Amino acid sequence: MSDQETIEIAKIQGEIESYLNLGSTKIVFDYHEKGNQTRLDLITVNPRHEQSFLFRSETGYDRVDVLKKVLDYVKTFKEKDNTYTIQWANRSEEELHTSYFRSKDIPEAIDKLQFGRDPNSIIIFSVVLNPLS
């Protein structure tokens, strides 16, 4: 990767973080290279309960390409996606968590919640479509 690419990647990642404006929530750019394809899983980590969730996944021909696709998404996702509230708990804990997801439908919201974890490790108590604002 050239210095120019590294600088462009850092710039676009900064723009994405700025658009998301998630405060103390951590944002993880998780890249996966397979053949001539690059997949980016944009993951957020909630600072209160330290759980990670998928925000967006994109595939492209390199890191700059997938970052540009994610940037295009974050600029418009609030107009395109519904907001869902999911109440859930880890099977190993008793604490009930409330998390919010933007997605096109309920299955996608649940996929974002379950991303990177064993689906049997959590209990979902409710999924609610939030009113449009």
N, C-alpha and C positions, 0 to 999 in steps of 0.2 A: 504494500500500500504506500503510495507516495505521500509526501508531506502535504501536498495540495488536497488530496483526498481526506487525510486526517483532519485538516483544518475545516473542510466543508462538512464532514461528519459532525465535528464538534459544534459548528455553527447551527446546523439543522437540529441537532439534539437540544441545543439551547433554546431555539425557537419553539420546539415542541413543549419543553418544560414551561416556557413562558406562557404559551397559549393555555396549557392545562391549569396553571396557577393553583396547584394543589397544596400550597403551604408547606407544612412539615411532612407531608406524605412523600415517601421516597419513590423515585422513578428508576426502573431498571430497564436498560436496553439490552435484551438477550438475543444475540445473533446466532444463527445456525447456518452453516454452509453445507450444501449437499449438491454435488455435481456442479452444474453451472447456475444453481439457484441459491439465493440467500433468503432466509426467513427471519423476520424480526418479530419477537414477542415483546410487546411493550407491557411491562408489569408494574403495578403500583403496590407499595407496601404501606399498610395502615400503621401509623405510629402508635396508636392506642393499644391495639392487640397484636401488632407485629405479624399480621397475616398478609400474604401476598395474593394478588388477583390479576388476572389477565385484563388489560385495558383494550388492546388491539393487537391483532396478528396480521402481518402482510408478507407477501412473497414477491421477490423481484430478482433482477440479474446481479445486483451488488448492493452494498450497504447504503450508498447514496440513493439508489433507486428506491429501496424499501423505506428509507427515512422520508423521502419526498412524498411517498404514498401515505405514510402515517401523518405527516404534516398536513396534507390535503384533508385527511379525515378529521384531524383535531380542529381544523378551522371551521368545519361545518357539522360536526356530529350532534351538536345540541339541537339543530333544526331537523335532523334526519332520524335520530334514534329516540325511542321511548325511555323513560326512567322507571326502574323497578327497585323496590325495597325488598330485600330478602332477610328474613330472620332465621338464624342458624346457630348451631353449636358444634364444637368438636365433641366426638363421642367420649373422649378422655377427660373432658371438663364439664362443669355444670353451668358455666357462664353462657348466657344467651347473647349473641352478637347481632347487630343490625348493620347491614351493608347496602350500598346503593350502586346500581349498575345502569349504564346506558347500553341498550341493545335493540335489535329490530324486533325481538320476541322473547318470550319466557325461556324457551330452550337455550337460546344464546346467552341469556343472563345467567342461567344455571351453569352453563359451560364455563363462563368466566369465573364464577365462584369456585368451581371444582378444578380449575386449571392447575396442573402440577401436583395434585393430591389424589389420594385414593378416594373415590366417591363414597366408599363405605365408611370413611373416617369422620364424616360429618352428618349431622341430622338437619334437614331443612324443615323448618316449622311453617313458614309462609313465604309466598312470593306475591307481591302486590304491584300492579301497574299504577304508578303515581299519576295524579291528574295533570293535564297539560297546563303549563303556566303561561 
